[in-house]
Amino acid sequence: MSNEIMFTTISSKGQIVIPSKVRKKLDIKDGNVFAITEKKGLIVLKKLSQKLSQDDVMTLESIDDAWKEIESGKGGKANTAKFFAEFAKW
């Protein structure tokens, strides 16, 4: 499923459906908690354990650091494959 692009729609209540392939891969179930961030039209969701783990905190910090790099002009351009390979590390 990596690098596979899927589409979803938003409901009148502002809800989105996470495709079943993704839900199965990430073991997403009712009541799971997510962190969400948005910047310039890009939305990032991170599934969290019920309590924030050290790995969750590090991931959220790396997302924040990435936004700062982009805003400071340090972020470069990448082809799609390189982008998804880097994104998969998150």
C-alpha positions in Angstrom: 0.0 0.0 0.0 2.9 2.4 0.4 2.9 5.1 -2.2 -0.7 4.2 -3.2 -2.8 7.4 -3.4 -6.4 7.0 -2.3 -9.3 9.5 -2.3 -12.0 10.2 0.2 -14.7 12.8 0.8 -15.8 14.9 3.7 -19.3 14.7 5.2 -21.6 17.6 6.0 -20.4 17.1 9.6 -16.8 17.6 8.7 -15.9 13.9 9.0 -13.6 12.1 6.6 -13.4 8.3 6.0 -10.0 6.7 6.3 -9.9 4.0 3.6 -10.3 0.4 4.9 -6.8 -0.6 3.6 -5.2 2.1 5.8 -7.4 1.3 8.8 -6.5 -2.4 8.5 -2.8 -1.6 8.1 -2.7 0.7 11.0 -5.2 -1.2 13.1 -7.4 1.8 13.5 -10.5 1.2 15.5 -13.4 3.2 17.1 -12.1 5.5 19.8 -8.5 5.7 18.6 -6.9 9.1 19.2 -5.1 11.1 16.5 -2.9 14.2 16.5 -3.6 16.5 13.6 -1.6 19.4 12.1 -2.2 21.5 9.1 0.0 23.9 7.2 -0.6 25.4 3.8 -3.2 22.9 2.8 -1.4 19.8 3.9 -3.1 17.8 6.7 -1.1 15.3 8.7 -2.7 12.8 11.0 -0.7 10.6 13.5 -2.4 7.7 15.3 -1.5 7.9 19.0 -1.6 5.3 21.7 -4.0 6.2 24.6 -1.0 7.7 26.3 1.6 9.6 24.3 4.6 7.4 23.9 8.1 8.8 23.5 7.9 7.8 19.9 4.7 9.8 19.4 6.3 12.9 21.0 9.4 12.5 18.7 7.2 12.1 15.6 5.2 15.2 16.5 8.4 17.2 17.1 9.9 16.0 13.8 6.7 17.2 12.0 7.0 20.6 13.7 10.7 20.7 12.7 9.8 19.9 9.1 7.3 22.8 9.0 10.0 25.1 10.3 12.5 24.0 7.6 9.9 24.5 4.9 9.0 28.0 6.2 12.6 29.0 6.5 13.3 28.0 2.8 15.6 25.1 3.8 13.1 22.6 2.4 13.9 21.4 -1.0 11.9 19.9 -3.8 11.6 16.1 -4.1 10.1 13.8 -6.6 7.1 11.8 -5.6 9.0 8.6 -4.8 11.5 10.4 -2.6 8.8 12.3 -0.8 6.8 9.1 0.0 10.0 7.3 1.1 10.8 10.2 3.5 7.1 10.4 4.6 7.1 6.6 5.3 9.8 7.2 8.0 7.4 9.3 10.0 
